[in-house]
Amino acid sequence: MFYQFLLQRFGETGWLVAAMSICGVLSGLVLWLVGAKFSRGIITLIAVSIGALIGLRMPHWFSVPLGAWATAIGGALLLGITGYSLHRMWVGAGLSLLLALWAGILVWNIYCSGRVGTFPDRVAGMGIDEYWTQVWNGLPRDFRRIAPFLTGLGIVFGVVVSIFWSRAASVMLYSILGVSMLMIMGMLGLAISRPQLLGILPSQTGSQIATFGGMVLFGALVQWRTSRQAVPENQQQKIQEQNDSPIPRIAA
């Protein structure tokens, strides 16, 4: 039924994009408001997926005389264990990556949007490092000066917060990730269903930053409050289980 609705509404070419946008918006909404409560499970699932994908390609990359599924299972187990046991490290890495990514997008939007055309073609025989050096040198000077500083600042901020305030880092990670998915997939859905509604969205960079920051702050406050309420409930449940345990009665 859902497939038929999308097919009739968006046609043969647009129904898959519409389904992706709807799933993305719903997933972003969950991450935005309650993602931190399920952080360890989400991180473990992501780590397992990354390990499996890397493991599938390892025989091709390193000419390992093993089956792709064997290395995929091994990679999934290895990264899955690290994702569960090193949860704080993964949260810090994810937060640092998101902050650095959005810092780079912000600087690009300010200094490069509308000023950078096509990138130069790669000449035959040119090394990959030489080509990317040429691309980098062709970007505006202000972007080359400010982008590394802001992205590096985002990485350092994410690492510091995850080390000293792990709960705040988890809340910030899922709030930023959820808002990012909501905005990107929501705009994608509007583009194929109601393009005229895109005109009511903020067009100025300052308004966009204020809207994004306000949504991130709201989601962080909601998750901070719900996660704080969950801790006393879990502690009270443990105390009740200890009181109901027969071991204290036997000892008495």
N, C-alpha and C positions, 0 to 999 in steps of 0.2 A: 504494500500500500504506500509506504513512504517513498519507495523507488518510483512508483507510478506518478505520485504527486510531483516529485522533482522532475521527472521526464516530461510531464505535461506542462509544467510551469517554465522550465528553463531549456527544454529541447535536448536533442541528442548530444550536443557539445557542451552544454552548461550544467547538466545535472550533477556530474561528478564534482565540479568546482563548488556548486551549491552545497552538496553533501559535506565536502571538506570544510567549507566555511562554517556550516552549522555545528559540526563536531568540534571544530576549533574554538568557536565561541563558547560552547558549553564546557569544554575542557578548561578554557581560560577562566571562565566564571568560577569553576570549582577551585582551581589553583589560586585564584585571586582572594577568595574568602576563607577557604579551609585547607589549603595545600599544606601548611606547616604541620597540621595534625597528623598527616600521613607521610611525613617527609622521609623517614627511614625506608618505608616500603617503596616509595617513588624512586628514591635514589638507588636502591638495590635493583629495581626493575630496569632503570636506565643503564646501570652498570652492566647488568646481564646482557642487555641488548647490544651495547657497544662491544662487549667482549665477544659475543657471538659473531657480530659483523666483522670484527678484526680477525677472528679465528678463521672465518671462511676464506679470507684473502691471504692468510699467512703462507700456505703452500705455494701460492703463485708469487708472492713477494720475495720469499727467502729460499725458494726451491727446497722446501722441507718434504722429505719422502713420507708424508702422512696424508691420510684422507682429510678432505676439507671439513667433514662433519666432526671428526675427532678433534681437530684443533679448535673448531667452533665451540664444542662442548667444554673443552679445557679453558678456552678464553672466557666463556660465560661463567664457569665456576670460579675462576680466579678473580675476575673483576666483580662478580656478584658478592664474593666474600669480602673484598675490600670495600665495596659500596656499603655493606651492612656494618662492618667493624670500624671503618674509617669514615663514618657518616659526616663528621664535622669537616674533614678535609674536602670531601666532595661538595658539601654546601659552600665552603669558602671558594673552591674553584669555580663553581657555577655562578656565584654572586660576582666574583671578580670578572668572569667572562662577560656576563650581562652588562655590568657597569662599563667595562671597556668598550663593548660593542655599541652601546647607546651613546657613549662619549664620542666615539668615532663618527657615528651617524649624525650627531648634532653638529660637530665641526664641519663635516662634509656638507651638510645642508646650509651652513652659514657661508662657507668660503668657496665651495665647489659647485653647488647646484646652479645650473644654467651657465657656468663658466667653462666647464670641462666637456669637451666633445667626445669623440671616439679616441680610444687608446691607440698608440702606434702599433703597426703590424710587426710581428716578430720576423726578423730577417733570418734566412737559412744560415745555419752555422752559429747563430747567436746563442750563448748559454742562457739558461733560465735565470740565473742571478743577474746577468748583464741586462736582460730584457726588463726585469722588474726594477732594476736601478734606473733604467731609462724612463719607465712609467712613473716612478716616484719623483724623479727630477722634473718631469713635465707637469706635475701638480702645482697649484698656487703656493707661493712661498709661505703665506700665513698658515695654510693647512699643514705644510711640512714642519712648521715651527710649533704649532699649538697641539695638533693631534697626538703626537707621541707623549707629550706632557700629560694631557687629560686622560688618555687611555692608561698610561702608567699610574696615574693617580687613582683611577678607578680600580686597578688591580691591587694596589697597595691598600686602599680602603677596604676592599672586600676581604683581603687576607687578615687585616688587623681586626675587623669586626668579627670574623669567624673564630679567631683565636680567643679574644677576650669576652665577646658577647655572642655566644653561639646561638642562643635563642633569637636574638635580634637579627642575626644573619639569616637564619632560616625563614623568619617572617618576611624580611626584605626580599629574599630570593624569590619566594613564591608570589609575593605581591607584584613585584616587577615582571616576573614571567607571565603571570596571569593577565595583567594589564596589557602586556605586549601581544599576547595571543588574542585578547579581546579586540584590540585596536586593529591589528593586521587582518585577522580573519573576518572581523566585522566589516571593515572597509572593502574587503574582497567580495563579501556577500552583497553589500550595497552596490558595488560596481556592476554586478551582473543582474541584480533584481530591480533596484531603484537608483539609477545613476544620478538622478536629479537631487537626491538627498545628500550627496557628497558636498553640495554647495553650502550646506548649513554647518559643516564642520569648520573648526577654527583654521584659518589660513595663515595667520601670522605665527612666526616661530615662537614668540613669547607666549601667545595664547596656547599653543600646542604644548609647550613645556609646562605651563601652569596646569593645564587639564591633565596631562600625564602624571605630574607630580601629585596633584590632588587625589587622583584615583589610587595611586600607589600608597599614599599616606592613609587613605580610608581603609584600603584592604589590609595594610599593616596593623592598624589599630584594631580592626575586627579580629584578625588572627591572633594578635597579642592578647586580647581579652579572652577569646575562646580557649586558647592554649593555657592561659593562666588559670582558668576555671577548671580545666581538665586535670591539672596537677593535684590540687587538694582532693578531688574526687578519687583519683587513683591511690593517693596516700591513705584516705579513709577506708578504701576497699581493702588495702593490705592490712591495716590495723584490725579491721573486722575479721579478716581471714585468720590472723594470728590469734585473736581472741577465741574464735571458734575452733581452733586446732586442739586436738586431744593431748598434745605434748605438754602444755602447761599444767593440765589436770593431772597427768601421771606424775609430773615432777612434784606437784603439790602433795 
